[in-house]
Amino acid sequence: MKKLLLLLLLIPTVLSASYIASDQVTLAEGESIVLAGRNITLLDVLSETQIRVDVDNNGEILDLYENKSIDKVNITVNATVYISEQKTNYATLLIHVIQRIECYTDLDCDDQLKSTIDSCMESINKCSYETIASCTDNDGYCPEFCSKLTDYDCVLQDKCERDSECDDDNPGTTDSCDGSYNEQASCRYEPITDCKSGDNFCPLGCKNDQKLYGTIHDADCSIDNTCLTHLDCVDDDDATIDLCSGDGTIVRTCLNELTVECKSNDNYCPAGCFLPDDPDCYIKTEESKIKETTKTLSTCLNEGAIENKYFCDGKTWKPQKAGGTSCIGDYQCQLGACKSDNTCLLKSDISEQRKKLLTSMAIAGLLALIGTYLYYIFKIKNKF
């Protein structure tokens, strides 16, 4: 009996010894934890009973209280906090790392140092970094004891050696030290355009909406953004530059600024611009000058009146506003509707309302069909 009790006491010790590392953590959507070299990310909380998690780029869907091994990492879903699709949700995970995997191929062991030969010991999935100790042409490295007479690489002078030297503190770019043995390595900053949660950046065209997962869903984007791209902000006024402005992780809104630059092919000639600097500045006849002067000096009398995409405000004609901008009346908006939150109606709002209307009509038609069917069944039964 004593031997049995001792064996039972030893079982947890043996099991825990089989794990390299263990931890229980609560993560927000898009948040990651690195445990024993393994990167575990909570991608999405799909519902109160289901999540999507990633281990070193291997994604899996787990149910509440389910235990699953993903690439030598055991994960148990102990709890979820699901608020809504528009809010950040959370999950508590119990993580056991069974095996530390540093690499699968030599490419996985790149330490960005030209002074080492990087290789993967595939039998144990560990990286090996051997310092170059010989003068060898075209291996991309010039040891201190070599010269241009013994190693061609000593002729080259690289501007950078590792990606970390190129950090520009801009979350909107991927920073890399780009070059090879036959050219100077220099920093390259590639703009991030992919919609990816967890990188603290929201590119144009991305939206925080789980329904759009796999297309443009990005949990880093603010749910209060009123535009996705610059095209959402076009106000059909050649006198303005229309931009979807803002960081995106903070609120992004439309900005319609008056054009002041003298440039060609923008169909507008700002004040102070003339030919030939701005080809859009055509030579006006005396008649056109009189008409333009009359229009400029004219005032409006009827507050809220609309004419040629302009509205009367304080006896002055002003261009109607693009969707998502602030308003106090329908007449101020290009689509003729100021919503209850005092912002102009977006084209996407119309599409959503149209979907709801079509759905309502379909349901009403179905109910009418069912009612007609029941009516005739009732009449047939009464005959018999």
C-alpha positions in Angstrom: 0.0 0.0 0.0 2.8 2.4 0.9 4.5 1.6 -2.4 1.3 2.5 -4.3 1.0 5.8 -2.5 4.6 6.6 -3.2 4.1 5.8 -6.9 1.0 8.1 -7.1 3.0 10.9 -5.5 5.8 10.5 -8.1 3.6 10.5 -11.1 3.0 14.4 -11.2 6.8 14.9 -10.7 7.6 12.6 -13.6 5.0 14.3 -15.8 6.2 17.8 -14.9 9.7 16.8 -15.6 8.7 16.0 -19.2 7.8 19.6 -19.8 10.6 22.2 -20.6 8.4 25.0 -19.4 4.8 25.6 -18.2 2.7 28.7 -17.5 -0.9 29.8 -17.2 -1.6 33.1 -18.9 -4.5 35.3 -19.8 -4.1 36.8 -23.3 -6.0 39.4 -25.3 -6.8 38.8 -29.0 -3.6 39.3 -31.0 -1.4 39.1 -27.9 1.5 36.6 -27.8 3.7 34.9 -25.2 7.2 33.4 -25.9 7.8 30.3 -23.6 11.0 28.3 -24.0 11.5 29.7 -27.4 8.0 28.8 -28.6 5.7 31.7 -29.8 2.1 31.2 -28.7 -0.5 33.7 -30.0 -4.2 34.1 -29.2 -5.6 35.0 -32.6 -9.3 35.2 -31.9 -11.9 34.4 -29.3 -14.7 33.2 -31.6 -17.3 32.7 -28.9 -17.7 32.0 -25.2 -16.7 28.4 -25.9 -14.3 28.5 -28.8 -10.9 30.2 -29.6 -8.3 30.2 -32.3 -4.7 29.9 -31.2 -1.3 29.8 -33.1 2.0 28.1 -32.2 4.9 29.1 -34.3 2.6 29.8 -37.3 0.6 26.6 -36.8 -3.1 27.6 -36.2 -5.7 25.5 -34.5 -9.3 26.0 -33.1 -9.9 24.8 -29.6 -13.0 24.5 -27.5 -13.4 25.6 -23.9 -11.6 23.1 -21.5 -10.2 21.2 -24.5 -6.5 20.1 -24.4 -4.6 19.9 -27.6 -1.0 19.4 -28.6 0.2 21.8 -31.3 3.7 21.1 -32.6 5.0 19.8 -29.3 3.2 22.4 -27.2 0.2 21.3 -25.0 -2.5 23.9 -24.6 -5.6 23.8 -22.4 -8.4 26.4 -22.6 -9.3 27.1 -19.0 -11.5 30.2 -19.4 -12.7 32.8 -22.0 -14.0 36.3 -21.6 -16.1 37.0 -24.8 -17.6 40.5 -24.9 -18.5 41.1 -28.5 -17.0 41.0 -32.0 -16.3 44.7 -31.9 -14.5 44.6 -28.5 -11.2 42.9 -27.5 -11.9 39.5 -26.0 -9.7 37.3 -23.7 -8.8 33.7 -22.9 -6.9 32.0 -20.1 -4.5 29.2 -21.4 -2.5 26.6 -19.6 0.6 26.0 -21.7 3.1 23.1 -21.4 6.1 23.2 -23.8 7.2 19.7 -24.5 10.1 20.4 -26.9 12.1 23.5 -27.6 12.3 23.9 -31.4 14.8 26.4 -32.6 14.9 25.3 -36.3 13.9 22.9 -39.0 16.4 24.1 -41.7 19.6 26.2 -41.8 17.5 29.2 -42.9 15.7 29.2 -39.5 19.1 29.8 -37.8 20.0 33.1 -39.5 21.3 35.3 -36.8 21.9 38.3 -39.2 25.7 38.1 -38.4 28.0 37.6 -41.4 30.7 36.5 -39.0 29.1 33.1 -38.4 28.1 30.0 -40.3 24.6 29.2 -39.3 23.3 25.6 -39.4 20.4 23.5 -37.9 21.2 20.3 -36.1 18.0 18.7 -37.3 18.1 15.6 -35.0 17.6 17.9 -32.0 16.1 21.0 -33.7 18.8 23.3 -32.3 20.9 26.0 -34.1 24.7 26.0 -34.3 26.6 29.2 -34.9 30.3 28.7 -35.9 32.5 31.7 -36.1 34.2 32.1 -39.4 38.0 31.7 -38.7 39.4 31.6 -42.3 39.9 34.0 -45.1 37.4 32.8 -47.7 36.3 34.7 -50.8 32.6 35.4 -51.3 31.3 34.1 -48.0 30.1 37.6 -47.1 32.5 38.2 -44.2 36.0 39.6 -43.7 37.7 38.5 -40.4 39.9 41.0 -38.6 43.1 39.0 -39.5 42.3 38.9 -43.2 43.0 41.6 -45.9 41.8 42.4 -49.4 44.7 40.4 -50.7 43.6 37.2 -48.9 39.8 37.7 -48.8 37.8 39.5 -51.5 35.0 40.3 -48.9 37.5 42.7 -47.2 37.1 45.0 -50.2 33.5 45.6 -49.5 32.1 48.0 -46.9 28.6 47.3 -45.8 26.4 50.0 -44.4 24.6 47.6 -42.0 25.0 44.1 -40.8 21.8 43.1 -39.1 18.1 44.1 -39.3 18.1 45.6 -35.7 20.5 48.4 -37.0 17.7 49.5 -39.3 14.9 50.1 -36.8 13.1 53.3 -37.8 10.6 53.3 -34.9 7.8 53.2 -37.5 5.3 50.3 -36.9 4.1 50.7 -40.5 7.3 49.4 -42.1 9.2 46.1 -42.1 12.9 47.0 -41.5 15.7 44.9 -43.0 19.4 45.1 -43.8 19.4 44.2 -47.5 22.5 43.3 -49.5 25.0 40.6 -50.5 28.7 40.0 -50.8 28.9 41.9 -54.2 27.0 45.0 -53.1 26.8 47.3 -50.1 24.2 46.2 -47.6 21.7 49.0 -46.8 18.6 49.5 -44.8 15.3 48.9 -46.5 11.9 50.0 -45.2 9.0 48.2 -46.8 5.5 49.5 -46.0 3.2 47.0 -44.3 0.1 46.5 -46.4 -1.2 43.1 -45.0 -4.1 43.0 -42.5 -2.4 41.2 -39.6 -3.4 41.2 -35.9 -0.8 41.7 -33.3 1.7 43.9 -35.1 0.4 47.2 -33.5 -0.3 48.7 -37.0 -3.5 49.2 -39.1 -2.8 49.5 -42.8 -5.3 51.4 -45.1 -8.0 49.0 -46.2 -8.1 46.9 -43.0 -11.0 46.7 -40.5 -11.5 45.3 -37.0 -14.3 42.9 -37.8 -14.0 39.1 -37.0 -16.5 38.3 -39.7 -13.9 39.5 -42.3 -11.2 37.1 -41.0 -9.0 35.9 -43.8 -9.6 39.1 -45.9 -9.2 42.5 -44.2 -9.7 41.7 -40.5 -7.1 43.3 -38.3 -7.6 43.4 -34.5 -5.1 46.3 -34.2 -7.5 48.7 -36.0 -9.8 51.0 -34.0 -13.5 50.0 -34.2 -14.3 53.7 -34.4 -12.6 54.3 -37.8 -15.0 56.0 -40.2 -13.0 55.2 -43.4 -10.9 52.3 -44.8 -9.2 53.9 -47.8 -8.8 57.4 -49.4 -11.6 56.5 -51.9 -14.1 56.5 -49.0 -13.4 60.2 -48.6 -13.8 61.5 -52.2 -16.2 64.5 -52.0 -16.3 65.3 -55.7 -14.8 68.7 -55.1 -11.7 69.3 -57.3 -10.6 72.0 -54.9 -9.9 69.5 -52.1 -7.3 66.8 -51.3 -9.4 63.9 -50.0 -7.6 61.6 -47.5 -8.5 58.9 -45.0 -6.3 60.4 -42.2 -5.1 58.9 -39.0 -3.0 56.2 -37.5 -5.8 53.6 -37.7 -5.0 52.1 -34.3 -6.4 55.4 -33.1 -9.5 56.8 -34.8 -9.1 57.3 -38.6 -11.4 59.8 -40.3 -11.8 61.6 -43.6 -9.9 64.8 -44.2 -10.8 67.1 -47.1 -8.2 69.8 -47.3 -8.2 72.7 -49.8 -5.6 72.3 -52.5 -2.9 74.9 -52.4 -0.2 73.3 -54.6 0.2 74.3 -58.3 0.2 71.0 -60.1 -1.1 69.6 -63.4 -4.0 67.2 -64.1 -5.9 67.7 -60.8 -8.6 69.7 -62.5 -8.1 72.7 -60.2 -6.3 76.0 -60.2 -5.7 77.3 -56.7 -5.5 81.0 -56.0 -2.1 82.4 -56.9 -1.4 79.7 -59.5 -0.9 80.6 -63.2 0.1 79.1 -66.5 2.6 77.5 -67.3 3.2 76.3 -63.7 -0.3 74.8 -63.5 -1.9 73.7 -66.9 -5.3 73.6 -65.1 -5.2 77.4 -65.0 -6.9 78.2 -68.3 -6.9 81.7 -69.8 -10.2 83.2 -68.8 -12.2 85.4 -71.2 -13.7 88.7 -70.0 -17.1 87.0 -69.9 -15.9 84.1 -67.7 -14.2 86.5 -65.4 -17.4 88.4 -64.9 -19.4 85.2 -64.2 -16.8 83.9 -61.7 -16.7 87.3 -59.9 -20.5 87.3 -59.7 -20.6 83.8 -58.3 -17.9 84.6 -55.7 -19.6 87.7 -54.4 -23.1 86.2 -54.4 -24.5 85.2 -51.0 -27.3 82.8 -50.1 -30.4 83.7 -48.1 -32.2 80.4 -47.4 -30.4 78.5 -44.6 -30.0 74.9 -45.6 -30.7 75.4 -49.3 -28.7 73.1 -51.7 -27.4 74.0 -55.1 -24.7 72.2 -57.2 -23.4 70.2 -54.2 -23.1 73.3 -52.1 -25.3 74.2 -49.0 -26.3 77.5 -47.6 -24.7 78.1 -44.1 -24.7 81.5 -42.5 -25.5 83.2 -45.8 -22.4 81.5 -47.4 -22.3 78.6 -49.9 -20.2 75.7 -48.6 -19.4 72.3 -50.3 -21.4 69.3 -49.0 -19.4 67.0 -46.7 -18.2 63.4 -47.3 -19.5 60.4 -45.4 -18.2 60.1 -41.8 -17.6 63.8 -41.2 -19.5 65.8 -38.6 -22.9 67.4 -39.4 -26.0 69.0 -37.9 -28.4 68.5 -40.8 -29.1 66.3 -43.8 -28.5 69.2 -46.2 -24.8 69.3 -45.2 -24.1 65.7 -46.4 -23.3 64.5 -50.0 -25.7 61.6 -49.5 -28.4 63.8 -48.0 -28.5 62.1 -44.6 -27.0 63.1 -41.2 -27.1 60.2 -38.8 -28.1 60.2 -35.1 -24.4 60.3 -34.1 -24.1 63.6 -36.0 -21.9 62.2 -38.8 -22.8 62.1 -42.5 -24.1 58.8 -43.9 -21.4 56.5 -45.5 -22.1 54.5 -48.7 -21.4 51.3 -46.7 -24.3 52.3 -44.4 -26.7 52.4 -47.4 -25.5 48.9 -48.4 -26.2 47.6 -44.9 -29.7 49.2 -44.8 -30.4 47.7 -48.2 -29.4 44.2 -46.9 -31.7 44.6 -43.9 -34.6 45.8 -46.1 -34.2 42.9 -48.5 -34.0 40.5 -45.5 -37.2 42.0 -44.0 -39.0 41.7 -47.4 -38.0 38.1 -47.8 -39.2 37.2 -44.3 -42.5 39.1 -44.9 -43.0 37.2 -48.2 -42.3 33.9 -46.5 -44.8 34.6 -43.7 -47.5 35.6 -46.3 -46.9 32.4 -48.2 -47.2 30.3 -45.0 -50.4 32.2 -44.0 -51.9 31.5 -47.5 -51.0 27.8 -47.2 -52.6 27.5 -43.7 -55.7 29.4 -44.9 -56.3 26.9 -47.8 -55.6 23.9 -45.5 -58.2 25.2 -43.1 -60.8 25.6 -45.9 -60.2 22.1 -47.2 -60.6 20.6 -43.8 -63.9 22.4 -43.3 -65.4 20.9 -46.5 -64.9 17.5 -45.1 
